[in-house]
Amino acid sequence: MNLLKVILFECKFSGNIENTKKVLTASSFTDTMVSGLKNQVAYVRQHFIDFVVVLIPMMRKLLEETDITDCVKEIVQCLISLLRKVDLSIY
């Protein structure tokens, strides 16, 4: 994930729209994000949550709605599933 952060946000990779589209629309990318969001280690999971919170608006700016609908839908469904598991009694 740190490598993706560097590539997408610090190396001007997003300036090359075609490469960015290939990475962001790959099913393996979505699978990796969802897998990270489901990680049992809270520290790791939090990093993935932080990453997708920044990533989704970027995807919206760079890609066509038809290109990101399935990916974003899957990520949001995973986030909703995580929220349903939160123990609110500790708050």
C-alpha positions in Angstrom: 0.0 0.0 0.0 2.8 2.4 0.8 4.2 1.8 -2.7 0.8 2.7 -4.2 0.7 5.9 -2.2 4.1 6.9 -3.5 3.3 6.0 -7.1 -0.1 7.6 -7.2 0.5 10.7 -5.0 4.2 11.5 -5.1 5.7 10.4 -8.4 3.4 12.3 -10.7 2.0 8.9 -11.9 -1.4 10.4 -11.9 -0.2 12.8 -14.7 -0.2 9.8 -17.0 -3.9 9.2 -17.2 -3.7 5.9 -19.2 -1.4 4.2 -16.7 -3.5 5.5 -13.8 -6.7 4.2 -15.4 -5.1 0.7 -15.9 -4.1 0.6 -12.3 -7.3 1.9 -10.8 -9.6 -0.1 -12.9 -7.8 -3.4 -12.6 -9.9 -6.0 -10.7 -6.7 -7.0 -8.7 -6.6 -3.4 -7.4 -10.1 -3.5 -6.1 -9.5 -7.0 -4.7 -6.4 -5.7 -2.9 -8.3 -2.7 -1.4 -11.1 -4.9 -0.2 -8.7 -7.4 1.2 -6.9 -4.7 3.1 -10.1 -3.3 4.4 -11.0 -6.7 5.8 -7.6 -7.2 7.4 -7.9 -8.5 11.0 -5.1 -6.2 12.2 -6.8 -2.9 13.1 -3.6 -0.9 12.5 -3.3 -2.2 8.9 -7.1 -1.9 8.3 -7.0 1.7 9.4 -4.2 2.5 6.8 -6.4 1.0 4.1 -9.4 3.0 5.2 -7.3 6.2 5.2 -6.0 5.3 1.7 -9.4 4.7 0.1 -10.8 7.9 1.7 -8.2 9.8 -0.3 -8.3 7.5 -3.3 -12.0 7.6 -4.1 -12.3 11.3 -4.7 -9.1 11.1 -6.9 -10.7 8.3 -8.9 -13.8 10.4 -9.4 -11.7 13.2 -10.9 -9.5 11.0 -13.1 -11.9 8.3 -14.4 -15.3 8.1 -16.0 -18.2 7.1 -13.8 -18.7 3.9 -15.7 -15.0 3.0 -15.0 -15.2 3.3 -11.3 -18.8 2.3 -10.4 -18.1 -1.3 -9.6 -14.8 -0.6 -7.8 -16.3 2.1 -5.6 -19.4 0.1 -5.0 -17.4 -2.9 -3.7 -15.2 -0.7 -1.5 -18.3 1.2 0.0 -20.1 -2.1 0.6 -17.0 -3.3 2.5 -16.9 -0.1 4.5 -20.6 -0.5 5.4 -19.9 -4.1 6.5 -17.1 -2.8 8.8 -19.3 -0.1 10.3 -22.0 -2.7 11.1 -19.4 -4.6 13.2 -18.3 -1.6 15.3 -19.1 -2.0 19.0 -20.7 1.3 19.9 -21.0 0.3 23.6 -17.4 1.4 24.1 -18.3 5.0 23.2 
